[in-house]
Amino acid sequence: MENMKNSEVTKEKSGKGMKSLAMMVVLVVFLLIAGTAACLGGLGIFFLRQSMTEFVGDHEETKIEDYRTEIKSQVQSAMAIVQGYYDKASNGELSEKKAQGFAKEAIRNMRYRDDASGYIWVDGADGVLIMQPILSEQEGTNRIDMTDPNGVKITEGIIKAAESGDGFHEFSFTKADGTTVAPKIAYSQKFEPWGWVVATGNYVDDMNEEIEVSKQQINHELKNMITVFSVAIIVILLSAFVVSLFFGKRLTIGIQRIESHLHKAAEGDLSFEIEPKLMNRADELGKIA
């Protein structure tokens, strides 16, 4: 009886040992796989976020540059029209007055952007407004001293930018609704023969709205990618847990069988037969068997 009790106690302790060994194997394998997956996933999300942030910055710079390129190309197109009518006047096909009149009306009708909100105006080098399609009632008035709410000289700055060769000028101006004052970037060139300063500009808030929409779209895509990464990591962790359970059980089941045989032998029961699968193992368990 005493031997049987001791054997049962030994089995119980050994069973606990097997459970702890199996758990340790499962834990080690799981932590190795989970740690690797977490590190790779974390690095992937980090570099993804970093690359998307850089992309947003590059996109914003590109958008601003596109806006500047757009207004510059529109002014250059208008300058080509002016040059064409100037050539006709020089060739005697038109009087200079008629050539200027045709050039003004051609530029007045020019529109760009999808909503046709882009237009071009002409100032004289002295600040007199020669043509403005939106504020035609102001044509013929001198606007050299016109300033925005921040005290920035509007017309004077545009003329100076043009006289420097060509250039951009930033100021605030009233939008087409007649009430909203918004920051604007203008581009201007000077047509020397007639003393005309041809200019156009875009409102910065419109540009910023488009940039903000693009940022939101990019951030949405980033969140979707992070979600995919997170789901992938969770799947890998679950797979790691299953794999670690499998290998843990596979490792400990052989030990448990050998332990069972040793208990029988310790109790004097030698009628058992060791499984050939254990005997044929090439590892330490096979040698113990």
Secondary structure as GFF3:
##gff-version 3
##sequence-region A 1 289
A	DSSP	alpha_helix	2	90	.	.	.	ID=ss1
A	DSSP	alpha_helix	96	108	.	.	.	ID=ss2
A	DSSP	beta_strand	120	124	.	.	.	ID=ss3
A	DSSP	beta_strand	129	131	.	.	.	ID=ss4
A	DSSP	three_ten_helix	136	138	.	.	.	ID=ss5
A	DSSP	alpha_helix	154	163	.	.	.	ID=ss6
A	DSSP	beta_strand	167	174	.	.	.	ID=ss7
A	DSSP	beta_strand	181	191	.	.	.	ID=ss8
A	DSSP	beta_strand	196	203	.	.	.	ID=ss9
A	DSSP	alpha_helix	204	266	.	.	.	ID=ss10
A	DSSP	alpha_helix	276	279	.	.	.	ID=ss11
A	DSSP	alpha_helix	284	288	.	.	.	ID=ss12
###
